[in-house]
Amino acid sequence: MPYPKNQPLTRRLLQRPRRKRPKQRKRRPLRFSPYAWAKLIYLRDRGPTEVGGFGITEPDDPRFVTDIILVKQTCTDVTVAFDDAAVADYFDDQIDAGRRPENFGRIWIHTHPGFSARPSQVDVETFARVFGNCDWAVMFILARNGATYAELKHADKPGSEKMSVGINFKPEFAASNQGAWEAEYLECVQEAPLPPLWDLAEWLDDEFTYSEQWPVFPI
């Protein structure tokens, strides 16, 4: 059997320079404790609307979420509107508890009742308007089917950076507390009906009648 290098095709393949694959940039991780993740799933599935809150993180690890705190909000299927006074009270309470803003006010978390975790245009505009002046901030979305989206934005950098998402089981974590989660949901979340795209009464003319505008066919 001839030596493979004596074969012309094999020799050409061996001499051909190998293409270097572009290195994929490793995404920064956003991690949740099992307690925080379980609470988020409970809040996501509690009602039919979106639900929003802030991630609480460790002082030495500002991208490891150990809890999620709700504030008073009005929610629809596609929007979350935080109460301004409730947000101000939340910030005061967290500062009084000894936390720094990067450990309670930099990770904006909300759910999508649908199957897509992609941010809507309203999400993008809200993130830019509310968190645009922060040195850094994260927008995280959890959809109904478990799909996730995480985006990191720095004030001194154009654009944003996508993040990976995971659950860290290594540190100790608290047991679930559905009773407390239910009380927090009922206290903070106000469900609002989605406004209609148009008002039928305004769309119809005052003199409009079905007999005048639509042909009636005998049955």
N, C-alpha and C positions, 0 to 999 in steps of 0.2 A: 504494500500500500504506500503510495507516494506521501512524502512529508507534506503537511498542509501548506508550508510556506512556498513550496514549489508550484502550487496552484496559482495561476495569474489572478483570479478573482480574489482569493484569500489574501494574496500579497497586497493587492490594491486596498483592500479593506483595512489591513493592518497598518498601512502607510497613511491612511486618511486621518487627519486630525479629528479628535473627538470634540463635538460641540459642547461647550460649557452651558449647563442649564442655569438660567438666572436664579439667583438665590431669592427665595421668598422671604419677605420681611416678617419677622416674628411679631405677632400682635401682642400688645400688652393685655394681661388678663384682668378681668373684673370678676371677683370671686364672692360667693355668698356662703354664709354658714348654713348648715342644714335647717336651723331654726328660722333664719330669715327667709330661706327659700320656701319652706313649708308655709310660713305666714303669707308670703306673696301669692302662692297658689291658692290659698284659702280666700284671700281678698279678691283675687281674679275671678274665682268661680262663685263668689257669694251673691252677686247680682248680675243683671244683664248689661250693665254699662261699663265704661272705662272707670278705672280707679287709679288715683295718683298719690304719691307720697315721696318722702325723702329717705335716703339710705343713711343709716348710722354706721360709722366705721371705727376701727381701732385707732388710737392716737398714733401708733407707729406704722400703721398700714392703712392709708386712706382709700385704698381700693379693695378692701375686704369688708363687705357689708355683713354686719352682725344683727341688724334689726331694721325694720321699716316702720316709719312713723307716718300716720295719716294726719292731715289737717282738714278743717271743715272745707267742703268743696261741693260744687254742683256738677253732676255728671250726666252725660248723655251717651248714646252708643258710640259717638265719635269725638267727644270733647271732655276735658276736665278743666274746671275753672276753680282755682283756689280762692278762698276768702282772704283778702289782703290783711285784715286785722288778725285773722287766725295765723297767717304766716309770720306776722310780726311777733305775735305772742309765742309762737313756736321757737323763733330765733332767740327771744329773750330767755325762755325757759332753758334752752340748750346751753346758752352762755352762762346762765346761773348755775347749771349743773357742772360747769368746768370744761365743757367741750369747746373746741375751736371750730370756726366755720368750715374748714376742710374736712371735718369729721361728722358734720351733720347737714351741711347746706350745699354740697357740691355734686351730689348724685341724685338726679331727678329720675324717679321711677314711676312708670305707669303701665297699665295693661291695655290690651286690645281685645275686645270681645270676639273679634273675627279670627281668622286663621293666619293673617299676615302680621308680622312684627315690623314691617317697614314703616318708618315714620311718615306721617301725612305732611302736607304742606303746612298745616296749622302747627304740627309738632315742631317742624324745622324753624318756623318763624318764632314760636314761643321760646324755643331753646336759645336762639340767637338774641332775642330781645331781653329775656330775663337773666340769662347766664353769660351774656356776651362780655360783660366787664369783669368777670371772675378770672383769676389767674389760670384756673382750669376748671372744667366741669364735665360731667358725664350724663348723657341721656340713655336710659335703659328702658326697653320695651319688652314685655312678655305677652305673647299671644295665647289664645285659648288652646291651641293644639301643642303648646310647648315651644314654638318658635321664638327666638330671641333676637334682639338687636341692641348693640352697645356702641356708642360713639363718644370719643374723647376729643374735647376741643380746648386748645390753649389760646389765651388772649394774645400772645405775641407770635402766633403762628397762623398763617392762612390755611383755610380748609380745616378738616377734622381727620381723626384717626379711628378706624374701626378697631374694636376690641374683641378678644375672645371671652367667653363666659363659662364659668365652671363653679362647682360646689366643693368647698374645702372641708373635708371630714376630719382633718388632722387635729385642730384645736378642739377643746371641749365645747359643748354647746348645750343650751337649755332644751328641755322637753317642750313639745307643742302645748299651746294654751288657747284652745279654740274659744273658750268662754271669754277671755280677755280680747281676743281678736274680734269676736262678734260684737262686744260692747264698743270697741273702737270704731268698727264699721258703722254701727247704728248712730254713734255720736257725730261722726264726721261726714258721712256720705249722704248727700241728698240727690236722689234720682230725679232727673227732669226729662220730660218727653222731648223727643227730637222735633224741632219746629218744622212745619211743612214747608216744602219748597215753594209753594204758592198757595194763595188763599182762594178757594173756589168761589167765594162770594164776590171777591174783587175781580176775578177773571171773567165771570159771567156778566153780561150786560143786564141792566135792570129790566129791559124790555124783552130779554131773551126768553123764549118758550120752546120747548121741544117740538111742539106742533108746527111752529113757524120755521125753525131752523133745520130740523131733521125730518126726512121723509118717513112716512109711516107706511109700512107694507102690510097688506092684509095677510092674516095667517090662514 
